[in-house]
Amino acid sequence: MIRKIIKIDEGKCNGCGICAEACHEGAIGLVDGKARLLREDYCDGLGDCLPACPTGAIRFEEREAPAYDEAAVKAAKQAQAEKLPCGCPGTASKAIHRKEMPTEHGIVPSRLSQWPVQIKLVPVNAAFFDGADLLIAADCTAYAYGNFHNDFIRGRVTLIGCPKLDMADYAEKLTRILALNKVKSVTVVRMEVPCCGGLENAVRRAVRDSGKVIPMKVVTIATDGRIVG
């Protein structure tokens, strides 16, 4: 069919990728550093990408092209959302490999070894869980305890949450994480405030319901930053 569709001038394209981000249908991608129309049937011809292009490399043309396939676009979006916990690329799981670095000039290097860290966002079968010593910490603990990275995050896979603010019971998801992966140990770091008991209780239930014998310890931080338990 003859219809309106975009055309990309690769000579003008600087490879910034802004058009790909502006294209809600996923029709545009970067190939060898240049924007390219990857799927003609994903292009709806509305041109959200045109004003996004800083070099004027995109324009409309009318030519023979397959019809816009809305069902295929929706299916592709759904498939991508299922890969990522909230459909956002920032939640894709990855290990972070760091060189051992000393503290210099009072600056403590990050010890975080993976992403994401939120209990609600992390995939239950992320590869970094296997063989891990797991730290499950209340959000506030890293702010209350000054040397949190060195004393708790270092050498562990870290998950954080707040059962009060999230209004969540993490037990079911944590049970799946422990059941599906070879976690070596679990350390819970919580605040002394009563609402943090919800996090500790969820972890205890998860360890029990996982059907495994996993060493677990709980560290309690006072609001003034002291370790009190």
FENMORA-V787019 format. One record per residue. N is the residue number from 1. RES is the residue in one letter. SS is DSSP state (H for helix, E for strand, C for the rest). OMEGA is omega in whole degrees, 0 to 359 (none if undefined). NEAR is the number of other ideal C-beta (glycine too) atoms within 10 Angstrom. Layout:
n: (N	N)
res: (RES	RES)
ss: (SS	SS)
omega: (OMEGA	OMEGA)
near: (NEAR	NEAR)
This chain:
n: (1	2	3	4	5	6	7	8	9	10	11	12	13	14	15	16	17	18	19	20	21	22	23	24	25	26	27	28	29	30	31	32	33	34	35	36	37	38	39	40	41	42	43	44	45	46	47	48	49	50	51	52	53	54	55	56	57	58	59	60	61	62	63	64	65	66	67	68	69	70	71	72	73	74	75	76	77	78	79	80	81	82	83	84	85	86	87	88	89	90	91	92	93	94	95	96	97	98	99	100	101	102	103	104	105	106	107	108	109	110	111	112	113	114	115	116	117	118	119	120	121	122	123	124	125	126	127	128	129	130	131	132	133	134	135	136	137	138	139	140	141	142	143	144	145	146	147	148	149	150	151	152	153	154	155	156	157	158	159	160	161	162	163	164	165	166	167	168	169	170	171	172	173	174	175	176	177	178	179	180	181	182	183	184	185	186	187	188	189	190	191	192	193	194	195	196	197	198	199	200	201	202	203	204	205	206	207	208	209	210	211	212	213	214	215	216	217	218	219	220	221	222	223	224	225	226	227	228	229)
res: (M	I	R	K	I	I	K	I	D	E	G	K	C	N	G	C	G	I	C	A	E	A	C	H	E	G	A	I	G	L	V	D	G	K	A	R	L	L	R	E	D	Y	C	D	G	L	G	D	C	L	P	A	C	P	T	G	A	I	R	F	E	E	R	E	A	P	A	Y	D	E	A	A	V	K	A	A	K	Q	A	Q	A	E	K	L	P	C	G	C	P	G	T	A	S	K	A	I	H	R	K	E	M	P	T	E	H	G	I	V	P	S	R	L	S	Q	W	P	V	Q	I	K	L	V	P	V	N	A	A	F	F	D	G	A	D	L	L	I	A	A	D	C	T	A	Y	A	Y	G	N	F	H	N	D	F	I	R	G	R	V	T	L	I	G	C	P	K	L	D	M	A	D	Y	A	E	K	L	T	R	I	L	A	L	N	K	V	K	S	V	T	V	V	R	M	E	V	P	C	C	G	G	L	E	N	A	V	R	R	A	V	R	D	S	G	K	V	I	P	M	K	V	V	T	I	A	T	D	G	R	I	V	G)
ss: (C	E	E	E	E	E	E	E	C	C	C	C	C	C	C	C	C	H	H	H	H	H	C	C	C	C	C	E	E	E	E	C	C	E	E	E	E	C	C	H	H	H	C	C	C	C	C	C	C	C	C	C	C	C	C	C	C	E	E	E	E	E	E	E	C	C	C	C	C	H	H	H	H	H	H	H	H	H	H	H	H	H	H	C	C	C	C	C	H	H	H	C	C	E	E	C	C	C	C	C	C	C	C	E	C	C	E	C	C	C	C	C	C	E	E	C	C	E	C	C	C	C	C	C	C	C	H	H	H	C	C	C	E	E	E	E	E	E	C	C	H	H	H	H	C	C	C	H	H	H	H	H	H	C	C	C	E	E	E	E	E	C	H	H	H	H	C	C	C	C	H	H	H	H	H	H	H	H	H	H	C	C	C	C	E	E	E	E	E	E	E	C	C	H	H	H	H	H	H	H	H	H	H	H	H	H	H	H	H	C	C	C	C	C	E	E	E	E	E	E	E	C	C	C	C	C	E	C	C)
omega: (176	179	179	182	183	173	183	176	184	177	178	185	178	176	183	178	182	180	179	178	182	182	183	183	181	182	186	175	178	177	182	175	179	176	181	174	187	182	179	181	174	182	182	178	181	170	175	183	186	181	180	186	183	183	181	184	184	177	175	167	175	182	176	180	176	179	175	184	184	181	180	178	179	179	179	178	180	179	179	180	180	177	182	187	179	180	183	180	179	180	179	184	177	173	179	183	184	171	178	182	178	174	182	177	177	181	179	179	178	177	182	187	181	175	0	180	181	179	183	186	188	175	184	182	180	186	184	178	185	180	186	161	190	173	175	190	171	184	190	188	182	178	182	185	191	185	188	182	183	187	185	183	185	177	182	167	191	172	180	178	175	183	181	183	178	185	187	170	186	191	184	182	179	177	179	178	182	182	186	186	180	178	185	182	178	173	177	174	185	173	181	183	186	184	178	176	179	178	179	181	179	180	179	178	180	178	180	186	179	182	181	173	183	177	182	173	182	175	182	181	176	180	176	174	179	170	186	179	none)
near: (8	8	15	14	21	25	11	18	14	13	8	15	20	13	14	15	15	17	26	17	12	16	24	13	21	16	23	26	15	15	11	7	10	16	28	14	19	15	16	17	16	20	25	18	13	14	17	15	24	15	11	17	21	11	15	10	21	23	13	12	10	10	11	9	18	13	9	19	17	12	7	14	19	11	11	15	14	10	9	12	12	9	11	16	17	11	12	11	8	9	17	14	17	11	11	11	7	11	5	7	11	6	11	8	4	5	7	15	15	11	19	15	18	20	18	22	17	16	21	15	18	24	16	16	12	20	13	18	21	13	11	22	13	23	24	26	28	24	17	19	22	17	11	17	20	11	11	21	17	13	13	20	20	19	11	21	24	25	24	21	24	20	20	15	10	15	7	17	14	23	20	13	18	27	20	15	25	23	14	14	21	11	22	13	13	25	18	23	28	22	23	16	14	8	14	23	13	20	31	18	15	23	24	16	16	23	21	14	15	19	9	12	7	15	11	17	9	15	17	18	26	14	11	8	13	12	12	11	10)
